[in-house]
Amino acid sequence: MRERAGFGLKATSTLVLLFLHVPILLVFLYAFTSEAATFTFPPPGLTTKWFPIALSNPEMQRALLLSLVVALVATAIALVLGSLAAAAVWKTKFFGRRAVSFFIILPIALPGIITGIALNSAFNLANVQLARWTIIVGHATFCVAIAFNNVVARMRRTSTNMLEASADLGATGTQTFRHVLLPQLAPALVTGGMLAFALSFDEIIVTTFTAGSYQTLPIWLFSTLFRPRQRPVTNVVAMLIVAITTIPILLAQRFNRRAEES
């Protein structure tokens, strides 16, 4: 029988949630302010005029498109490489297996500025010009860790007896993967992909060192943040970023819960 949380725990949890989310709610509120350069509480008036202005901004549209493309491509690369690495760690035994797992996960544990500086230095040493694909490479380095963690955890909960039974019944390796292993890994792949997409879409630190003259949506937002008359526009775009990153996380959580219950 589960014990009920005490008043102190409930009060502390409520305060923590308010501390985390009230600033976000204020950003949402000031996306509707009628005065661009005014930042008083309560807002002098409410309007929706900033939404079409923000959404029709050509620079914002280009940055949004670049962020979506980078996030989708980086997620696809991460799912392929992360799944292959997870399969190698799970299925085979070799010298340095633990070290391989550690180095795959390391980029997500390191501060973003360290990863960004390392990638920027590597590109400079190789005389590689910073472009869209260098942003994708930078994002894929930490997205691989997300995909790897989800897939290897799922693989460790998968019985090898099913794979052996499939082989005993005459199935090829491709058939076993398609009809036996892939359905078991599907929840982890979907969850890992959604989380990797959300993480890539709003990433700014690594992107700063790998983007060159290109602007993703978070970088564009940061560059307009200190323009007083652009403040409502930045708040609208911030709402858009929160929506795009929150929805995949909520879907991943729900999908993962359903997979565990089934």
Solvent accessible surface area in square Angstrom, and as a share of the most:
residue,aa,sasa,rsa
1,M,241,1.08
2,R,230,0.84
3,E,165,0.74
4,R,232,0.85
5,A,44,0.34
6,G,45,0.43
7,F,176,0.73
8,G,46,0.44
9,L,113,0.56
10,K,116,0.49
11,A,35,0.27
12,T,77,0.45
13,S,49,0.32
14,T,73,0.42
15,L,118,0.59
16,V,76,0.43
17,L,99,0.49
18,L,93,0.46
19,F,161,0.67
20,L,96,0.48
21,H,89,0.40
22,V,60,0.35
23,P,73,0.46
24,I,67,0.34
25,L,106,0.53
26,L,71,0.35
27,V,51,0.29
28,F,54,0.22
29,L,56,0.28
30,Y,9,0.04
31,A,0,0.00
32,F,64,0.27
33,T,3,0.02
34,S,33,0.22
35,E,87,0.39
36,A,14,0.10
37,A,54,0.42
38,T,45,0.26
39,F,123,0.51
40,T,75,0.44
41,F,148,0.62
42,P,95,0.60
43,P,20,0.13
44,P,74,0.47
45,G,23,0.22
46,L,121,0.60
47,T,35,0.20
48,T,89,0.52
49,K,94,0.40
50,W,27,0.09
51,F,45,0.19
52,P,82,0.51
53,I,85,0.43
54,A,0,0.00
55,L,90,0.45
56,S,71,0.46
57,N,39,0.20
58,P,79,0.50
59,E,87,0.39
60,M,2,0.01
61,Q,86,0.38
62,R,154,0.56
63,A,1,0.01
64,L,36,0.18
65,L,114,0.57
66,L,16,0.08
67,S,4,0.03
68,L,55,0.27
69,V,64,0.37
70,V,1,0.00
71,A,0,0.00
72,L,110,0.55
73,V,58,0.33
74,A,0,0.00
75,T,14,0.08
76,A,54,0.42
77,I,62,0.31
78,A,0,0.00
79,L,44,0.22
80,V,89,0.51
81,L,91,0.45
82,G,0,0.00
83,S,24,0.16
84,L,114,0.57
85,A,23,0.18
86,A,0,0.00
87,A,34,0.26
88,A,42,0.33
89,V,7,0.04
90,W,43,0.15
91,K,113,0.48
92,T,67,0.39
93,K,180,0.76
94,F,85,0.35
95,F,210,0.88
96,G,28,0.27
97,R,76,0.28
98,R,214,0.78
99,A,47,0.37
100,V,59,0.34
101,S,19,0.12
102,F,115,0.48
103,F,128,0.54
104,I,29,0.15
105,I,58,0.30
106,L,48,0.24
107,P,33,0.21
108,I,65,0.33
109,A,76,0.59
110,L,68,0.34
111,P,79,0.50
112,G,23,0.22
113,I,86,0.44
114,I,84,0.43
115,T,14,0.08
116,G,0,0.00
117,I,83,0.42
118,A,59,0.46
119,L,26,0.13
120,N,36,0.18
121,S,50,0.32
122,A,53,0.41
123,F,18,0.08
124,N,90,0.46
125,L,155,0.77
126,A,65,0.51
127,N,141,0.73
128,V,42,0.24
129,Q,157,0.70
130,L,39,0.19
131,A,25,0.20
132,R,130,0.47
133,W,128,0.45
134,T,0,0.00
135,I,0,0.00
136,I,22,0.11
137,V,53,0.30
138,G,0,0.00
139,H,3,0.01
140,A,8,0.06
141,T,40,0.23
142,F,11,0.05
143,C,0,0.00
144,V,21,0.12
145,A,0,0.00
146,I,31,0.16
147,A,0,0.00
148,F,3,0.01
149,N,58,0.30
150,N,36,0.18
151,V,0,0.00
152,V,7,0.04
153,A,40,0.31
154,R,44,0.16
155,M,4,0.02
156,R,156,0.57
157,R,152,0.55
158,T,11,0.06
159,S,54,0.35
160,T,55,0.32
161,N,102,0.52
162,M,73,0.33
163,L,19,0.10
164,E,100,0.45
165,A,49,0.38
166,S,12,0.08
167,A,62,0.48
168,D,123,0.64
169,L,159,0.79
170,G,61,0.59
171,A,32,0.24
172,T,77,0.45
173,G,62,0.59
174,T,104,0.61
175,Q,89,0.39
176,T,16,0.09
177,F,98,0.41
178,R,159,0.58
179,H,120,0.53
180,V,35,0.20
181,L,21,0.10
182,L,62,0.31
183,P,73,0.46
184,Q,59,0.26
185,L,4,0.02
186,A,36,0.28
187,P,17,0.10
188,A,7,0.06
189,L,39,0.20
190,V,54,0.31
191,T,8,0.05
192,G,0,0.00
193,G,9,0.09
194,M,52,0.23
195,L,58,0.29
196,A,0,0.00
197,F,31,0.13
198,A,5,0.04
199,L,63,0.31
200,S,2,0.01
201,F,2,0.01
202,D,61,0.32
203,E,26,0.12
204,I,56,0.29
205,I,83,0.42
206,V,3,0.02
207,T,0,0.00
208,T,84,0.49
209,F,55,0.23
210,T,0,0.00
211,A,2,0.02
212,G,47,0.45
213,S,108,0.70
214,Y,66,0.25
215,Q,71,0.32
216,T,4,0.02
217,L,0,0.00
218,P,11,0.07
219,I,30,0.15
220,W,5,0.02
221,L,31,0.15
222,F,113,0.47
223,S,48,0.31
224,T,3,0.02
225,L,79,0.39
226,F,152,0.63
227,R,124,0.45
228,P,75,0.47
229,R,172,0.63
230,Q,62,0.27
231,R,73,0.27
232,P,1,0.01
233,V,4,0.03
234,T,2,0.01
235,N,16,0.08
236,V,4,0.03
237,V,0,0.00
238,A,20,0.15
239,M,45,0.20
240,L,45,0.22
241,I,18,0.09
242,V,50,0.29
243,A,44,0.34
244,I,35,0.18
245,T,13,0.08
246,T,53,0.31
247,I,99,0.50
248,P,17,0.11
249,I,78,0.39
250,L,102,0.51
251,L,86,0.43
252,A,1,0.01
253,Q,103,0.46
254,R,131,0.48
255,F,78,0.32
256,N,54,0.28
257,R,120,0.44
258,R,142,0.52
259,A,16,0.12
260,E,116,0.52
261,E,132,0.59
262,S,125,0.81
